[in-house]
């Protein structure tokens, strides 16, 4: 995935239009379209604004650094910190946490279906 694809994916995940993103960056929406079509690359100032808007690093935007992938899609910083700590646990403890999360999410899905 390249910069243009990452930008479009981040924008879509946040349910933002090109106009919404343009307004936040101080650009025209056509410029956002140029970025997403890989016809232009942003200046360092705009890269910084985009990274701040999406709570990712500039490295993630440019190179897709996998370390920042979770940061790109998890907005709750406490939850992100907890997941980072879970990564340091031994495999058996991780498995227990996965089972617990799966059970909790399954319960929530069942509750939603029952409404």
Secondary structure, 3 states (H helix, E strand, C coil): CCHHHHHHHHHHHCCCCHHHHHHHHCCCHHHHHHHHCCCCCCCHHHHHHHHHHHCCCHHHHHHCCHHHHHHHHCCCHHHHHHHHHHCCCCHHHHHHHHHHHHHHHHHHHHHHHHC
